[in-house]
Amino acid sequence: MVAAVLSGNRNFEGRIHPLARAAYLASPPLVVAFALAGRVDIDLTSEPLGTDRDGRPVYLADLWPSADEIRQVIGTAIEPELFRRTYASVFEGDERWRTLPIPAGDRYEWDPASTYIANPPFFRDLAPEPPPVRDIVGARVLALLGDSVTTDHISPAGSIPAWSPAGRWLQERGVTPLEFNSYGARRGHHEVMMRGTFGNIRLRNRLVEGKEGPYTVHLPDGEEMFIYDAAMRYAAEGVPLVVVAGREYGSGSSRDWAAKGPALLGVRAVIAESYERIHRSNLVGMGILPLQFEPGENAASLGLTGRERYTIAGLAEGLRPKARLTVVAEADDGTSRRFPVTARLDGPIEVEYYRQGGILPAVLRRLAAS
């Protein structure tokens, strides 16, 4: 397995290269040391990094600078004038910044041709009052996932593959792969981010066994396609979506697009064994209902294949914090399985956010009312 060693703050799969499956965080000097060694399965305290020109082993301790050496370099390389010169014009910018055209008016002027930033659809068709909460009926599973699915599996991150839905969308607008930049740079454009949601090349969706990547099957016909394409077909058919997962769903660093992306794809609920704390809250904030299996139960123990139609009953009767609801999973042959779940709306404010369709509509309605 090819591994990366980096001095950044994220080490998810594909951070350095889409095919680098392992990545380890280290200080900059250790990154250099591992690069010299050429491998990560090395004990830097006892094994040499290599040999010198005379064939003698060279150890990390031979190269590691002392505190006095570091202070000496700082004293000769850094002076107060460097900071004065740099920060004297920090608010002026360079010539390119100063010559940027500035639109008139006090509101942002959206450019419909931009592939970096667009007016997001979170408030589209927003009514002054939220509609009544209804049961989720006839939902399909967009992804059937296992344990420890991280926000880096869900949220678009890293480079944009040319073959992906996001890459194809950019190319259709004249952006060449060399100009793709990254999902992080284009996080202001929902069309890019929607297409990159669940786009991790290591995602394992059990609806497409034996294959990794952003794929699923459209049901009931079973046609295999990108997750984004399936979500758009379900949206055209008026079919709500759910995600079924195992333990620690949403672990890792908090990423807003790990909740925004699924919401824009039409995911109405997630059914998991357990959740990472912040991601569960983020799901509620985007109007996605986090449901939790009963202790000891999961998709496998309940015999769920992910190809059933799911109805989540009890929502219309009135929600309360940690309400017990019933899920009915109906197979294509007419057989069905019922099982209880807990709605992980952990307090009254989360119930209100879900009733409003998320925190964004709730805040906007509050501002409009005042």
N, C-alpha and C positions, 0 to 999 in steps of 0.2 A: 504494500500500500504506500502510495506517495504521501508524504506528510509535509506540512508547512510549519515554520516557526516565525512568529511575527511579534512586533512590539506594540501592536495596537490594542484595542479593547474589545474586539469581537473575534471569536474563533470558530464560527459556525462553518459547516461544510460549504465549500465553494467560495469562501471569502477571498482567498488568494487566487484560486483558479477553479473553474467549475469541476474539474476532475480530481482536485486535491481533497480527499475525503477526510483527512485528519489535519487539525491545526492546533498548535500549542502557543500560548502566550508566554513571552519572556522579555527580559530587559534588552535594550539594544545591544549591549556587549555580548549577551548570551546568544542573540540572533546571529551575530558574526561568528561566535564560537561554533554553533551548530552548523553554520554554513561551511566553515573550514573542515569540520569533521565529516560533513556530507551525509550524516544519518542522525536519527534522534534516539536510537536504542544504544546510547553510550552513557557510561558513568563518567561525567566530567571531573569527578574528584580523583579518579584513579586511572583512567584511560587517556592516552595521548590524543591530541587533536590531529596530529600528523608528525612529520619528521622535518628537521631542518636540512640545509644543503649538504651537511656531512652525515645525514642518516640518523641523527640522534633524535629521540622522541621529544616532542614539545607538548607540554601540558597547559591546561587553562591557567594554572597558578603562575606559569612563566610569563603569560601575556597580560594577566589582570593587573591594571595599574593600582598603585597604592594611593591612599588619600592625599599624600603630599604631592604626588605626581599630578593628580587631578587639580589640586589647588594651584599648582604652578602653571598649568595650561590655562586655567580660567584667568589667572592674573595677567598673563601675556596676551590673551586673545579677546578679552571682554573689558571694555572701558565705558565710563558713563556717557561719553560723547556719542557712542553708538546708539544708545537709547534716546538721547536728546534729538539726534538727527532723524531717527525713525519715527518718533511720536510727534515731532513738530508739525508734520503735515498729514497726520493720520486721518483727519476728517476731510481732507481735500481730494484724495484719490489721485490716480495717475491720469494721463491725458485721455485714455480711452473712457475712463469713468466720467471725466468732466465733459466729454463731448457727446454723451448719451442723450438722445432726445427725451425731453420731459413732457408728458401729456399735460394739458391744462385740466383744471377742475380738482375737486377734493376727493374724488372717488377713483378707484382703480379702473383703468380702461382695459377691459378684457380684449385680448387679441385672439380671434377665432382660429388663426393659422398657427398659433403657438403650440409646440409639442412639449413644452416644459411646464406651463401653468394654464389652468382653465378654471372656469367658474364651476365649482363642484355641485353635484345634484342633490345634496343632502336636504335642501329645503324645497325641492321641486314639488309643486302641487300641494303645498302645506296648507291645511285648513286651519281656521282660527281655533277650533276645538278638535281634540283628538277623537277619532272614531272609537266606538265601543270595542273593548278587547274581545276577540273571538277565538274559539278553538282553532288550532292549526289542523286542517283536514286534507288528507290525500297527499302528504308531502313525500318527496323522493329523497334518497340519500345521495348527496353529492360526493361524499368521500367517507369510506369506512376505514378508520385509522387505528393504530395500536397505541402503545404506551409512549410517554415522553415525546409527544409531538410538540416541538418548540415553536415559538413565534417566528423563528427563522425558516421553518418549514412552511408557515402560513403567509407571512408578510413578504412582499417582494424585496429582495436584497441582492446586492452584488451586481454582476454584469448581466446584460440583457442578451440572451441568445437570439441569433438571427432567425432561427426556426420557430421560435416561440410566438404565441399570439401577440405579445407586446412588440417583438421584433418585426413581425409582419406588418403590424399597424404602423410602426414608424417608417418602414420602407415604402409603404403605400403613400406616405406623405413626403417622400423625397429624402428621408434621412437614411444615409448609408450606415452600414454596421460600424464603420470607423468613427462615426459621429454619435453612436448610441449613448455614450456616457454610461451612467449606471441608474439603477432604480432609485438610489438615494438622491441623485441629482434631479430626477424627474418625478419626485414624490408629490409635486404640486399639480400633476395632471392625472385625474382619476382614470382616464381612458388607458393610460399606461399601467397604472397600479392595479386596476381591476384585472387586466389581462395577465399580470404577474402574480396575482394571489394564488396560493397553493402551487406556485411555479417552481419550487425547489426540485432540482433534478434528482434528489435522493428521497423524495416523498414516496412512501409506500402505501398506496391506496389498495385495500384488499379487494376492491371491485375489479381490479385488473391485476390478478395474481401473477407473480413472476416478472413484474415490470416496475421500474422505478421512474419517477418523474411526474409531471403535471397532467396525469391522464385519469379518466374515469370512463364509465359507460352511461349512455343515455338509456333510460328505461321507459317503457318495457321492452323496446326493440333490442337493447343490448349492444348498440353500436358504440365502438370505442372512439373516443375523441378527447381533445384537450378539455380540462375542467372548465375553462372560461367558455368555450364553445357550447358545452353541455348546459351550463348555467343560463346562457342566453337563449338556448332552445327551450329550456324549461320555462323561462320568463315569458317567452312568446306563447307558450301553451297555458300559462296561468297556473303553473305548478309550483307550490312553495318547496323549499329545500331544507334539509337538516344535515348535520354532520354528526357521525357517531364515532366516538373515540374511547381510549382506555384511560389509564392513570396519568396524572400530571399534564393534562392538556393545557397548552399555552405556556409551558415553562420557558425559562430563558429570560432575556432582557425584554422589558416592556416595549411594545411597538404598537403605535396607534393603528397602523394599516393592517395589523393582524386581526383587528375587529372591523375596521372600515371596509376592507376588501371583501370579506365574506358578506357583510351587509349589502354592499352594492351588487354582489352576485345573486342575491335573493335568499341567503341563508336566514331562516327564521328562528332556528333553535340548534343548540349543540347538546347532545346526550353523551356524557362522559362519566368515567368512574370517579375522577377528581380533577380539580382545576388548580392552576397557579393563581394565587390570590389577585394580583393586579389584572391579569388577563380576564379573569371572570368578571371583574368590575368593568373592564373596558367593553366586554360583550354587552353587558347591560346598558352601558352608555351609548351603544350604537343600536339599541333596540333588538338585540339578539337574546333569546331566552336561554340561559344556561340551566340545563337539567342534569340531575345526578342520579345514576343507578343506585339501587339499594345496596348496602354493604354486602360484599360477596357475590354480587351479580355483575355481569358484563354482557357484551354482545355475544360472546362465545357460549357462555353458560345458558343464555336464553335462546340459543339456536338461531340468532339473527344472521341473515346473510347480507343485509344491506340492499337487497333487491325488492323488499316489501314496500308497500304504501303505508305511511305512518300518519296516524291521527293522534294529536295531543289534546286530550279532553280535560275539562275542568277549568280552563282559562275564562270562559264566558261566565262562569258562576261567581266570579269575583276573586281576585288575587289577594293574597296576604303573604307576608314574609315566610319563606320556606314552606310554601303550600305543597301538599301531596297531590300529585296529578297522576293521571293514567295515560299510558301510551298503548295504542293498539297498532300492531304491525300485521298488516294483511298481505299474505302472499298471493301470487298470481293465480294459484289453484283454488283460491277461496278460503284456505285455512288462515287462521289468525292467532296471534299470541298477544295477551295483555300483560302488562307489567307496570308496577308503580315506580314513580320517580319523584324526586324532590326538586321543586323550582328554587334554584339558588339565587333568589332575590332576597338578600339577607337582612333587609331593613325596609321601613316604610318609604324612605326616599328612593330606593331602588325600584320598589313597586310603582311609584309615581313616574320615575323615568321610563320604565317599560311601558306604562300606560300611555305616555306621551309619544312613544316611538323612539325614545332615546334622549340623551341629555341635550343634544343640539336643538331639536324642536322644542323641548321643554324651556330652555333658556330664551329662545326667540319668542315663544308665546308669552313668556313672562315679561319680556321687554316690550312687546307690542301692547300688552294689557296695561302697562304703566305709562 
